[in-house]
Amino acid sequence: MNCPYCAAPGTRMETHAHLGTDHADQVRMFRDEAKDQARFALGCPFCDEGLERVANPRGREPGFLEEFRREITLVAFDLLLYHLHASHAELVGLPAIPVDEPTPGETR
């Protein structure tokens, strides 16, 4: 697998760690004051599909984002790696996920 930002090669685990150390600035963390939530966001480097999630559903701890910045960053990159494998495997040096075609007469 290759890093989607700089093409550094490695296993999935190595790429995940590399993303967390070398590209942590790609993950945006912020407070959604209207919803009183701590959130994180990360765009896909290959398409317009990005991700945005609640980092702390209760959102009551003001220092949560800073205290857990590394963990939140790794979660964001884990989600990105799943997206890359499903949607852009060939761009990061992974085999495409095989699509199971139903056999004739099979219902799903």
C-alpha positions as CSV (number, residue, x, y, z in Angstrom):
1,M,0.0,0.0,0.0
2,N,1.1,3.6,-0.7
3,C,0.4,6.7,1.3
4,P,-2.3,8.7,-0.5
5,Y,-0.5,12.0,0.2
6,C,3.2,11.2,-0.5
7,A,3.2,7.6,-2.0
8,A,5.4,6.3,0.8
9,P,5.2,2.5,0.7
10,G,4.3,0.2,3.6
11,T,1.8,-2.3,4.9
12,R,-1.6,-1.0,6.0
13,M,-0.4,-0.8,9.6
14,E,2.7,1.1,8.6
15,T,0.8,3.4,6.3
16,H,-1.7,4.0,9.1
17,A,1.1,5.0,11.5
18,H,2.8,7.1,8.8
19,L,-0.4,9.0,8.2
20,G,-0.8,9.7,11.9
21,T,2.8,11.0,12.3
22,D,3.5,12.7,8.9
23,H,0.0,13.9,7.8
24,A,-1.9,14.6,11.0
25,D,-2.4,18.1,9.7
26,Q,-5.0,16.7,7.2
27,V,-7.4,16.0,10.0
28,R,-9.5,19.0,11.0
29,M,-10.9,19.1,14.6
30,F,-13.5,21.6,15.7
31,R,-16.4,22.3,18.0
32,D,-19.8,22.6,16.4
33,E,-21.2,25.1,18.9
34,A,-24.8,24.9,17.5
35,K,-24.9,21.2,18.3
36,D,-22.5,21.4,21.3
37,Q,-20.3,18.6,19.7
38,A,-16.6,18.0,19.2
39,R,-16.1,16.9,15.6
40,F,-13.4,15.8,13.2
41,A,-13.3,15.9,9.4
42,L,-10.9,14.6,6.7
43,G,-11.2,14.9,3.0
44,C,-10.3,12.2,0.5
45,P,-7.2,13.1,-1.5
46,F,-8.7,11.5,-4.6
47,C,-12.4,12.5,-4.7
48,D,-14.9,14.9,-3.2
49,E,-16.1,12.3,-0.6
50,G,-14.8,13.3,2.8
51,L,-15.8,12.2,6.2
52,E,-17.0,14.1,9.2
53,R,-17.9,12.5,12.5
54,V,-18.7,13.4,16.1
55,A,-15.5,12.9,18.2
56,N,-17.2,13.1,21.6
57,P,-21.0,12.6,21.5
58,R,-21.5,14.2,24.8
59,G,-19.3,17.2,23.9
60,R,-19.2,18.4,27.4
61,E,-15.4,18.3,28.0
62,P,-13.8,21.5,26.7
63,G,-10.3,20.0,26.4
64,F,-11.4,16.7,24.7
65,L,-10.1,17.5,21.2
66,E,-6.7,18.5,22.4
67,E,-6.4,15.7,25.0
68,F,-7.3,13.0,22.5
69,R,-5.9,14.6,19.3
70,R,-3.7,11.7,18.4
71,E,-6.4,9.1,18.9
72,I,-8.9,11.1,17.0
73,T,-6.4,11.5,14.1
74,L,-5.8,7.8,14.0
75,V,-9.5,7.0,13.9
76,A,-9.9,9.5,11.0
77,F,-7.1,7.9,9.1
78,D,-8.5,4.4,9.8
79,L,-11.8,5.5,8.2
80,L,-9.9,7.0,5.3
81,L,-8.0,3.8,4.7
82,Y,-11.3,1.8,4.5
83,H,-12.6,4.4,2.0
84,L,-9.4,4.2,-0.1
85,H,-9.5,0.4,-0.2
86,A,-13.2,0.4,-1.2
87,S,-13.1,3.3,-3.7
88,H,-9.5,4.0,-4.8
89,A,-7.6,0.7,-4.3
90,E,-5.6,1.0,-7.5
91,L,-4.4,4.5,-6.6
92,V,-2.8,3.3,-3.4
93,G,-1.4,0.1,-4.6
94,L,-4.1,-2.3,-3.3
95,P,-6.0,-4.9,-5.2
96,A,-9.6,-4.0,-5.8
97,I,-12.2,-5.6,-3.5
98,P,-13.9,-8.3,-5.5
99,V,-17.5,-7.8,-6.3
100,D,-19.7,-10.8,-5.7
101,E,-21.9,-11.3,-8.7
102,P,-25.1,-13.2,-8.0
103,T,-25.4,-16.5,-9.8
104,P,-28.3,-16.9,-12.2
105,G,-31.5,-17.4,-10.2
106,E,-30.0,-16.3,-6.9
107,T,-31.8,-13.6,-5.0
108,R,-30.3,-11.2,-2.5
